[in-house]
Structures are given as C-alpha cells and as structure tokens.
C-alpha cells in the first residue's frame, strides 16, 4: 500500500514541477526562481524557494530554458527573412500593378518600346525571388534536380547497409533508375501541362 502511495506522491510532485517549469519558462529570458516564486504567490500558491531550487535541479529547468531560448532566437532569426520576403513580394506585386495600370493609361507615344515590359519583368522577378521561386534557368534546373538528389542520397544510405556487394549494387541500380524515371516523368508532365 505504502509503495503505491509513495508512487502517487512522486507523480504528483512531478506534475507540480512540470507546471511550475511552464510558468518559469513563460517568464522569458529574464526568468529566475525568485520571480517564479513571486508569480506563484500572485496566483495564490505558496512555494518555498528551496522547493523550486530542488525542482529546478532535479528536472534541469535551466538547461531546458536555455534550449527554449535558443530555439526562440532561431525562430526569430528565421522569421526575419520570411518577413522581408513577404514585403518584397508585396513590392513585386505592386510594381506589376503599376506596370499594368501604366500600360492601360499611357499614350503609346510617351512609352519607349522597352519601358513597360522592363517594369513588368522587374515586378515578376521581385515577386518570384521573394516567394522563393526560381528566376533564372540554372535556378530552375537546380530546383528541379535538388529533390531527386536528396532521394538518391537517401537511397545510398539505405542500400549501403546491405552486406552482399552484388545485392547492394543491384538494389542501388534498380531503385536509382526508378527514382530518376519518376522525376523525369514528373518533369515531362510539367512541360506538357
């Protein structure tokens, strides 16, 4: 009986520790166990600083919080290019709109032969670049080949564990051919569509 009671108490303590950790993590980069204690007191919970220190040490709160902070920093940095790309995409669309409106209202004698197409191309290029789409032929080729190369690398990892050299070569050849044929067929379908 007492074993089940001790086990139940331990589980309850783990749940409390995890709940307190979530509050600790939510305090942000300036978190501390003292601030957590104050926050818990504001919520009507009286928890000693020694208890929080024990939970922190036993459940690696500091390490977990550092990992969380690093992840959040990475996400913040990752969002910067996304925000810039969105802004650039909007600019590209705006330039395309300006070019279209200008073409509708301009007297042909005011427009050089290359002005409107250059403005429209600039808008399309900016939008494609900002949305991660290829602009140049070599980028198109790279974007089409990249997934196939990843699949071939994955296949290499898979067949490389086969001990029998002949079986490994046969598996590689058969499956690599299937991958290449699948991508060629997909590219041909894209060209037809």
TORTOR-235779 format. One record per residue: x, y, z of N, C-alpha, C in turn; residue number from 1; residue in one letter. Coordinates in steps of 0.02 Angstrom, whole numbers, plus 50000, padded with zeros to 5 digits. Each point is the difference from the previous one (the first is absolute). Layout:
N
ATOM   n_east   n_north    n_up   ca_east   ca_north   ca_up   c_east   c_north    c_up   num   residu
ATOM        X         Y       Z         X          Y       Z        X         Y       Z   NUM        A
...
***
This chain:
193
ATOM   n_east   n_north    n_up   ca_east   ca_north   ca_up   c_east   c_north    c_up   num   residu
ATOM    50041     49940   50000     49959      50060   50000    50043     50062   50000     1        X
ATOM    50049     50002   50046     50040      50060   50007    50040     50013   49936     2        X
ATOM    50018     49948   49964     50037      50008   49937    49958     50037   49949     3        X
ATOM    49936     49983   49995     49955      50034   49954    49990     50073   50021     4        X
ATOM    49996     50012   50065     49993      50068   50025    50061     50042   49985     5        X
ATOM    50059     49971   50008     50063      50036   49985    50004     50014   49925     6        X
ATOM    49980     49951   49960     50001      50009   49928    49952     50055   49979     7        X
ATOM    49942     50001   50030     49950      50052   49985    50026     50069   50020     8        X
ATOM    50033     50004   50058     50028      50064   50023    50055     50023   49952     9        X
ATOM    50041     49953   49976     50053      50017   49954    49972     50026   49934    10        X
ATOM    49948     49968   49976     49969      50023   49938    49969     50069   50008    11        X
ATOM    49969     50012   50057     49971      50066   50013    50054     50053   50003    12        X
ATOM    50057     49983   50031     50056      50047   50004    50028     50014   49930    13        X
ATOM    50004     49949   49958     50024      50010   49931    49953     50045   49961    14        X
ATOM    49934     49991   50009     49951      50042   49965    50006     50072   50024    15        X
ATOM    50009     50010   50066     50009      50068   50027    50063     50031   49971    16        X
ATOM    50054     49961   50001     50064      50025   49974    49993     50021   49927    17        X
ATOM    49965     49960   49960     49991      50016   49929    49956     50063   49992    18        X
ATOM    49948     50006   50040     49957      50059   49998    50040     50062   50019    19        X
ATOM    50040     49994   50052     50041      50057   50021    50051     50018   49946    20        X
ATOM    50028     49948   49968     50049      50013   49946    49967     50040   49943    21        X
ATOM    49939     49981   49983     49967      50036   49945    49993     50074   50017    22        X
ATOM    49984     50015   50062     49997      50071   50021    50070     50031   49998    23        X
ATOM    50049     49963   50023     50069      50023   50000    50023     50017   49929    24        X
ATOM    49986     49955   49953     50020      50011   49931    49963     50061   49970    25        X
ATOM    49937     50009   50020     49960      50055   49973    50024     50068   50024    26        X
ATOM    50041     50001   50053     50026      50064   50024    50050     50031   49952    27        X
ATOM    50023     49962   49951     50045      50027   49950    50072     49999   50022    28        X
ATOM    50042     50034   49962     50072      49998   50010    50022     50028   50067    29        X
ATOM    49960     50042   50030     50017      50030   50065    49973     49959   50058    30        X
ATOM    49984     49938   49988     49970      49957   50051    50049     49987   50056    31        X
ATOM    49972     49986   50058     50039      49977   50058    49953     49963   50046    32        X
ATOM    50028     49961   50044     49958      49963   50047    49965     50048   50048    33        X
ATOM    50032     50055   50017     49968      50050   50043    49939     50030   49966    34        X
ATOM    50008     50016   49935     49943      50027   49962    49944     49948   49995    35        X
ATOM    50019     49938   49991     49950      49947   49997    49963     49995   50067    36        X
ATOM    50037     50003   50054     49969      49997   50067    49949     50057   50008    37        X
ATOM    50019     50061   49978     49955      50057   50004    49937     49989   49957    38        X
ATOM    50011     49974   49940     49944      49987   49955    49952     49949   50030    39        X
ATOM    50028     49947   50028     49958      49949   50032    49962     50030   50060    40        X
ATOM    50033     50044   50038     49967      50033   50056    49943     50044   49976    41        X
ATOM    50010     50035   49943     49946      50040   49970    49941     49957   49980    42        X
ATOM    50014     49937   49984     49947      49953   49981    49970     49965   50061    43        X
ATOM    50025     50017   50060     49973      49972   50061    50034     49936   50022    44        X
ATOM    50058     49984   49971     50036      49939   50018    50062     50018   50040    45        X
ATOM    50007     49972   50058     50058      50013   50041    50049     49941   49991    46        X
ATOM    50055     50014   49964     50050      49949   49987    50067     50028   50022    47        X
ATOM    50037     49962   50039     50064      50026   50025    50051     50002   49944    48        X
ATOM    50048     50045   50008     50054      50006   49952    50042     49936   49998    49        X
ATOM    50008     49968   50057     50037      49937   50003    49965     49945   49960    50        X
ATOM    49934     49998   50002     49963      49951   49961    50011     50013   49925    51        X
ATOM    49997     50063   49981     50010      50017   49929    50071     49983   49978    52        X
ATOM    50049     50013   50044     50069      49983   49984    50007     49925   49990    53        X
ATOM    49967     49962   50043     50003      49927   49995    49969     49976   49934    54        X
ATOM    49940     50027   49985     49967      49981   49936    50044     50019   49941    55        X
ATOM    50029     50060   50003     50042      50024   49946    50060     49954   49989    56        X
ATOM    50033     49981   50054     50058      49956   49994    49980     49930   49977    57        X
ATOM    49947     49973   50028     49980      49932   49983    49972     49993   49930    58        X
ATOM    49973     50054   49972     49967      49996   49935    50034     50044   49947    59        X
ATOM    50062     50021   50015     50042      50038   49953    49964     50060   49969    60        X
ATOM    49968     50039   50042     49964      50059   49975    50045     50048   49963    61        X
ATOM    50060     50012   50026     50045      50048   49968    50019     49977   49930    62        X
ATOM    50019     49937   49994     50018      49973   49934    49942     50002   49952    63        X
ATOM    49942     49981   50024     49940      50000   49957    49983     50071   49978    64        X
ATOM    50006     50048   50047     49984      50070   49984    50050     50029   49950    65        X
ATOM    50065     49982   50008     50050      50022   49953    49986     49973   49930    66        X
ATOM    49981     49937   49997     49982      49969   49936    49940     50037   49969    67        X
ATOM    49950     50015   50041     49941      50036   49977    50019     50070   49975    68        X
ATOM    50044     50034   50037     50022      50067   49979    50038     49997   49933    69        X
ATOM    50043     49949   49993     50036      49993   49937    49953     49986   49942    70        X
ATOM    49951     49958   50013     49951      49985   49947    49960     50062   49982    71        X
ATOM    49980     50039   50050     49963      50061   49986    50042     50050   49962    72        X
ATOM    50064     50005   50017     50045      50044   49963    50006     49977   49928    73        X
ATOM    50006     49935   49989     50004      49974   49932    49937     50015   49961    74        X
ATOM    49942     49992   50033     49937      50015   49967    49994     50074   49983    75        X
ATOM    50023     50042   50046     49998      50072   49987    50043     50017   49940    76        X
ATOM    50060     49971   49997     50044      50012   49943    49972     49971   49936    77        X
ATOM    49968     49943   50005     49970      49969   49941    49942     50041   49974    78        X
ATOM    49965     50034   50044     49943      50041   49978    50021     50063   49964    79        X
ATOM    50060     50025   50014     50023      50062   49968    50000     49994   49923    80        X
ATOM    50031     49947   49972     49997      49993   49927    49929     49991   49975    81        X
ATOM    49958     49964   50037     49931      49990   49978    49963     50066   49997    82        X
ATOM    50010     50042   50051     49967      50066   49999    50026     50042   49943    83        X
ATOM    50066     49999   49988     50029      50037   49945    49973     49974   49933    84        X
ATOM    49996     49933   49994     49974      49971   49938    49928     50020   49988    85        X
ATOM    49959     50001   50053     49930      50023   49992    49997     50072   49976    86        X
ATOM    50042     50042   50031     50002      50071   49981    50021     50007   49927    87        X
ATOM    50052     49963   49981     50023      50003   49931    49949     49973   49951    88        X
ATOM    49965     49947   50019     49947      49973   49957    49946     50053   49989    89        X
ATOM    49980     50035   50054     49950      50053   49993    50026     50055   49953    90        X
ATOM    50064     50017   50007     50030      50051   49956    49998     49976   49927    91        X
ATOM    50018     49937   49989     49999      49972   49932    49930     50002   49970    92        X
ATOM    49950     49982   50040     49931      50002   49976    49979     50072   49985    93        X
ATOM    50021     50046   50043     49984      50071   49989    50031     50025   49936    94        X
ATOM    50063     49981   49987     50032      50021   49938    49965     49972   49938    95        X
ATOM    49978     49938   50006     49962      49970   49945    49935     50038   49988    96        X
ATOM    49967     50019   50055     49937      50037   49995    50012     50068   49968    97        X
ATOM    50054     50034   50023     50016      50066   49971    50013     49993   49925    98        X
ATOM    50039     49949   49982     50014      49990   49929    49936     49988   49960    99        X
ATOM    49955     49959   50028     49937      49986   49965    49957     50062   49993   100        X
ATOM    49994     50038   50054     49960      50061   49997    50031     50050   49952   101        X
ATOM    50066     50005   50003     50034      50047   49955    49988     49982   49928   102        X
ATOM    50002     49936   49985     49988      49978   49932    49929     50016   49977   103        X
ATOM    49952     49999   50047     49930      50014   49983    49989     50075   49986   104        X
ATOM    50038     50042   50033     49985      50072   49996    50050     50040   49958   105        X
ATOM    50055     49970   49983     50052      50039   49967    49986     50009   49926   106        X
ATOM    50019     50057   49977     49999      50013   49928    50061     49964   49971   107        X
ATOM    49991     49962   49949     50054      49960   49973    50060     50042   49981   108        X
ATOM    49989     50062   49984     50057      50042   49981    50043     50020   50061   109        X
ATOM    49972     49995   50061     50038      50017   50061    50043     49941   50025   110        X
ATOM    49986     49942   49976     50033      49940   50025    50052     49975   49951   111        X
ATOM    50060     49989   50026     50050      49970   49956    49981     49926   49991   112        X
ATOM    50026     49971   49949     49982      49931   49985    50017     49954   50059   113        X
ATOM    50053     50014   50037     50021      49954   50053    49978     50019   50070   114        X
ATOM    49970     50059   50011     49984      50022   50068    49951     49954   50036   115        X
ATOM    49941     49990   49973     49949      49960   50034    50022     49927   50010   116        X
ATOM    50027     49968   49949     50022      49931   50011    50055     49994   50054   117        X
ATOM    50045     50049   50002     50053      49999   50052    49969     50006   50069   118        X
ATOM    49952     50046   50009     49967      50009   50064    49962     49937   50020   119        X
ATOM    49964     49971   49953     49963      49939   50014    50047     49943   50018   120        X
ATOM    50055     49992   49962     50049      49947   50015    50031     50011   50068   121        X
ATOM    50016     50062   50018     50029      50015   50066    49951     49979   50054   122        X
ATOM    49936     50015   49991     49950      49980   50049    49994     49925   50007   123        X
ATOM    49999     49965   49944     49996      49926   50001    50062     49971   50033   124        X
ATOM    50059     50026   49981     50062      49974   50029    50002     50010   50075   125        X
ATOM    49980     50059   50024     50001      50014   50071    49951     49954   50036   126        X
ATOM    49940     49992   49972     49951      49956   50033    50026     49928   50002   127        X
ATOM    50027     49976   49945     50025      49930   49998    50057     49991   50050   128        X
ATOM    50046     50048   50002     50056      49996   50045    49977     50000   50073   129        X
ATOM    49953     50044   50016     49976      50007   50068    49960     49938   50023   130        X
ATOM    49969     49966   49953     49961      49941   50019    50040     49935   49992   131        X
ATOM    50065     50008   49984     50044      49942   49996    49996     49963   49935   132        X
ATOM    49971     50030   49950     49995      49967   49935    50062     50017   49958   133        X
ATOM    50018     49956   49956     50059      50010   49958    49987     50054   49948   134        X
ATOM    50051     50040   49987     49996      50053   49948    50041     49983   49938   135        X
ATOM    50054     49965   50010     50047      49986   49946    49997     49926   49982   136        X
ATOM    50022     49984   49940     49999      49931   49976    50039     49953   50046   137        X
ATOM    50061     50021   50021     50039      49956   50044    49965     49989   50066   138        X
ATOM    49962     50050   50025     49963      49991   50062    49942     49950   49990   139        X
ATOM    49969     50003   49941     49947      49953   49984    50026     49929   49998   140        X
ATOM    50058     49991   49968     50029      49933   49996    50018     49975   50070   141        X
ATOM    50031     50044   50040     50019      49980   50068    49939     49983   50041   142        X
ATOM    49946     50039   49994     49940      49987   50039    49967     49935   49979   143        X
ATOM    50007     49981   49937     49971      49937   49976    50044     49940   50021   144        X
ATOM    50066     50009   50000     50045      49944   50015    50009     49988   50075   145        X
ATOM    49993     50052   50040     50015      49994   50071    49960     49945   50034   146        X
ATOM    49934     49995   49992     49963      49946   50033    50023     49930   49977   147        X
ATOM    50017     49994   49936     50023      49935   49975    50067     49982   50033   148        X
ATOM    50043     50049   50008     50066      49987   50030    49990     49978   50073   149        X
ATOM    49955     50034   50036     49987      49979   50069    49974     49928   50003   150        X
ATOM    49956     49983   49954     49973      49932   49999    50056     49949   49985   151        X
ATOM    50046     50018   49955     50055      49955   49984    50048     49992   50059   152        X
ATOM    50012     50054   50036     50042      49996   50060    49967     49955   50052   153        X
ATOM    49935     50009   50010     49964      49957   50047    50004     49927   49979   154        X
ATOM    49993     49987   49936     50005      49932   49974    50070     49972   50013   155        X
ATOM    50051     50041   49988     50068      49977   50013    50009     49978   50073   156        X
ATOM    49973     50040   50046     50005      49983   50071    49964     49934   50014   157        X
ATOM    49943     49990   49966     49960      49940   50012    50035     49937   49973   158        X
ATOM    50026     50003   49938     50030      49939   49971    50071     49988   50025   159        X
ATOM    50031     50051   50027     50070      49993   50022    50007     49952   50059   160        X
ATOM    49946     49985   50034     50003      49953   50056    49993     49927   49979   161        X
ATOM    49987     49989   49936     49994      49931   49974    50070     49971   49996   162        X
ATOM    50011     49942   50032     50067      49970   50005    50024     49972   49934   163        X
ATOM    49957     49966   49964     50020      49968   49937    50011     50053   49947   164        X
ATOM    50062     50006   49973     50014      50053   49951    49957     49996   49937   165        X
ATOM    49988     49940   49975     49959      49994   49939    49928     50020   50014   166        X
ATOM    49973     49980   50057     49932      50018   50018    49995     50076   50010   167        X
ATOM    50052     50029   50029     50001      50073   50011    49999     50036   49932   168        X
ATOM    50042     49978   49953     50003      50032   49934    49934     49992   49964   169        X
ATOM    49971     49941   50003     49936      49987   49967    49945     50043   50029   170        X
ATOM    49997     50004   50067     49949      50041   50033    50009     50074   49981   171        X
ATOM    50063     50022   50000     50013      50070   49982    49977     50015   49929   172        X
ATOM    50021     49957   49953     49985      50012   49930    49925     50000   49988   173        X
ATOM    49965     49951   50025     49928      49994   49989    49963     50060   50030   174        X
ATOM    50016     50017   50063     49963      50053   50034    50021     50070   49976   175        X
ATOM    50063     50008   49982     50023      50065   49974    49966     50013   49932   176        X
ATOM    49996     49949   49958     49966      50007   49936    49927     50021   50010   177        X
ATOM    49968     49969   50049     49929      50016   50014    49993     50073   50022   178        X
ATOM    50046     50023   50042     49997      50070   50023    50009     50047   49941   179        X
ATOM    50052     49988   49960     50014      50045   49943    49941     49999   49952   180        X
ATOM    49974     49942   49985     49943      49996   49954    49938     50036   50027   181        X
ATOM    49990     49995   50065     49943      50035   50031    50007     50075   49992   182        X
ATOM    50060     50026   50011     50010      50073   49993    49997     50021   49927   183        X
ATOM    50026     49960   49955     49997      50017   49929    49927     50002   49978   184        X
ATOM    49962     49950   50021     49929      49997   49982    49964     50061   50028   185        X
ATOM    50016     50020   50061     49968      50059   50030    50018     50063   49962   186        X
ATOM    50064     50007   49981     50022      50059   49963    49967     50002   49931   187        X
ATOM    49993     49942   49968     49967      49997   49934    49927     50020   50008   188        X
ATOM    49966     49977   50054     49931      50019   50012    49994     50076   50010   189        X
ATOM    50048     50029   50037     49999      50072   50010    50008     50038   49935   190        X
ATOM    50042     49975   49956     50011      50034   49935    49937     49995   49956   191        X
ATOM    49966     49944   50005     49939      49990   49960    49944     50043   50025   192        X
ATOM    49994     50005   50067     49946      50040   50030    50016     50072   49987   193        X
***
